[in-house]
Amino acid sequence: MTEWLQDWAPLGGFLLATFAAASSGAIFGPGDWYERLSKPSWNPPNWLFAPAWTVLYILMAVAAWWVWKVDGFGLPIWLWGLQLVLNFAWSWLFFGRKRPDLAFYELVAMWLAIVATTIAFAGVRSDAAWLMMPYIAWVTFAGALNAKLWQLNGPRPA
């Protein structure tokens, strides 16, 4: 039992950290403001975001856990934590502050942090890096969507 806890309990910590970052989506939810924005035809339906992010957060947590098991709290895990903080901040900027312009610039920094994390993970466990690929793809798409929403609605939509 003790060995099981030592091996598997840290996964719970990584899941907790990812879902703490996810809480920004609940704290600073889209609401009526987002509904009133002009959106491109390729904007996903609202129902898609929660399941997509749930899968991504689980993959990120497992990837970090795998790396941690090999490397401990080294640079790859610190980069992973940085991208989580940036992930939290995006919702605050976009939905909380209603600033797609600032959110876009922040998302670029987040994307770079995710890529740096993935590269660092690859140096420890290539399978962990592969688990980050859907996240990179989704955030790349989110960046394009954020930019288009900014273009269609301006930096401070009413």
N, C-alpha and C positions, 0 to 999 in steps of 0.2 A: 504494500500500500504506500509506504513512504517513497519508494522508488518511482511509483506511478505518479505521485504528487509532484516529486521533483522534476519529472519529465514533462508532465502535461499541465500542471497548474500555471506555469508561465504563459502558456498559450492563452489562458483566460486573461492575463494581464495585457497581452498584446491586443486581444479582442476588445477589452475594456478601453484601451487607449484609442483604438480606431473608432469605436462607437462614441467616445467622448468628443472626438473631432466631428463625428456625424451629427452630434447634438446641435451644432450650429444651424443645421438645416431646419431643425424644429424650433430653435430659439428665434431665428431670423427667417421664418418661412416666407414663401412667395407671396401669399395673400392677394388681396384685390389689386394692389399696385402692379404686380406681375401680370395679372390677368388683363389689365388695361393696356399693356405694352403692345405695340405693333410687332408681330413676329414673322419670321420667314416661313415659307411653306414647309421647310424641312425641320421645323421645330418639333421635337418629340412630344407625344402626349404626356400630360402631367403624371399619369399613373405609372409611366415607365421609369421615372427617376428613382423612386424608393427601391424597387427591386434591383435595378442596375447598381445603385450605390451599395446596397446590402451585399451583393456578390463581390463587388470591388473591395469593400472594407474587410470582408472575410479573407479574400486572397492576400491583401496587404498584411493582415495580421499573421497569417500562416507563413508568408515569406519572411517576415521579420523574425518570427519565432525560430524558423529553420536557421536563419543566419545567426541569431543570438546563441543557439545551441552549439554552434561551431566557434563563434568569434566573441561571444559575450557582448558587453556594451561598448564596442569599438566604434570607429567612425561610421561604418554602414548604419548602425542603429541610431546614432546621433543624426545622420542625414534623414533617416526615416522619420524621426521625431520632428525635425524641421519641416519636412513636407506636410506632416499632419497639422502642425501649427498654421502653416500657410493655407491648408485645406479649410480649417476652421475659419480663418480670416476672410476667405473669399465670400462665404455666405453673409458675413457681417457687412462687408463692403457692398456687395451686390444687392442683397435684400434688405439688410438693416439700414444701411446708409443710402440705399437707392442710387448707387453710383456705378453704373456699368463701366465708365471710363477707368476709375481707380481699380475696380475689380479685374478688368482686363489686364492692366499692368501687373497687378498682384498675381494673376493667374500665370503670366509669363514666368515670374519668379518661381511659382509653385511647380510649373512644368519643368523648369531647369532643375529644381530640387528633386523632383521625381526621377528624372533621367540620371542625375548624379547618384541617387540612392540605388537605382537599378544597376548602374555600372559598378558601384561598390558591392552590391549583393552578388553580382556575377563573379567578382574576385573571391568570394567565399563559397557560394553555392549557385551554380548556374540555374538549377531548377527554381530557386527563389527569385532570381532575376526574371525568369519566364513568367512567374506568377504576377509580376508587376506590369507585364505588357498590356493586358486589357485596361489597366488603369491609365497608362500612358495614352492609349488609343482614345479612351473616353475623355480624358482631360484635353487632348488635342481637339476633339470634336467640340467639347465645351468651350474651348477658347475661340473657335470659329463662330460658335453660336453667340457667345458673349460679345465678340466684335460686331457681329451683325445686329444684335439688339442695340448696341451702342450707336451704330450707324443709323438705324431706323428711328431711334427714339431720342438721341442726343445724350450728353453726359449726365444730365440731371432730369430724367423724365418725371413729369408731374404725377 
